[in-house]
Amino acid sequence: MFKIIEDDEARLLLDRADAIGIVEAAYRMGASGNADVSQPSALLMRGQAGSDTHFKVKGAVLDELNVAGFRLVADGALTSPDGSAYLYVADACTARPLGLVSESWLQRIRTASTALVTCRTLFPAEAKVLALVGTGRIAAEFIRSCHLVLPGVNIVLASRSPARAHAKAKEWRHLTPNWLSPATIPDALAQADVVVTLSDAAEVLFKASVLQPHALLCAMGGRHEFDSDVLHAADAFIVDEMDFVCTFGSATHWIATGQLTRADLERRLDATIGELLVGAKSIGKDRRTLAIIQGMAICDLALAKTVLDRAAGAVQSRQANA
């Protein structure tokens, strides 16, 4: 039976600890050759002429789970922030449709989980302070999940608006057992062993010179948050999937503005996060590392498949007890 899972049901079927494990498993599948993403990595289409509505489609297949799917996203001033993203899931062999899963909450959970898997994989030895640049809903999910991966790490919340950072730090303190405090972006980065950027900025928020020599920077913004000086200053460069990194985010801005070419990025690449997880490659953990993580559809699909399986299991349980 084709199942439609809306946001409220998805929240009941998946917890944050599960999501982190599922995301890591999906990365491992990809690096082991048991999963793949669509070519191109994203298909873009405009909406109604004269509007700012636009559509994006990302596809993936997970051989181990025998599912394929497409993440369908719409953005624009007239779209609903909680109702314009779904993941279509099908049997990867027969192509039989299995379900449609809301991607509103799941996308925020997936993004936070990918950041935390990256931090755990690349975490500098003896790291004590994490700077989180961003005060939106994904940043809130990151704070809710952070203690599951980085217990005891102090979180310093920063924003382009210091007043907003102070207000959100006060509002979100109850979300985490970790210490949470606000700071300006320069002050946060000056003390941070790990920096996670989850902003919607389309401007340079900081220069490489403010980062600690041993810092890990996990960059996840969809537009651009810094220039290529950050890459030049890095000892190691990691991505999740190069095609999508060259479609959205800071690296895309570098290419568009002539700072670097895709070939330059590929030459600098040390490993994907999946290759590090499966042990195919390794890097030292006390080096200045830039990880650009733009989000792989295999992670979205793995979460959606889990939600559909659990929904089906709940139905079977109710029927058995009826």
QUIJONOR-V159795 format. One record per helix or strand of 3 or more residues. SS is the DSSP state (a for helix, b for strand). FROM is the first residue (numbers start at 1). TO is the last residue. If there is no record, write none. Layout:
ss->(SS,SS)
from->(FROM,FROM)
to->(TO,TO)
This chain:
ss->(b,a,a,b,b,b,a,b,b,b,a,b,a,b,a,b,a,b,a,b,a,b,a,a,a,a,b,a)
from->(3,7,16,35,43,54,63,67,85,97,104,129,137,154,162,180,185,194,208,216,229,236,242,250,262,273,289,297)
to->(5,13,31,37,46,62,65,75,91,102,122,133,149,158,175,182,191,197,210,219,233,239,245,256,268,277,292,321)
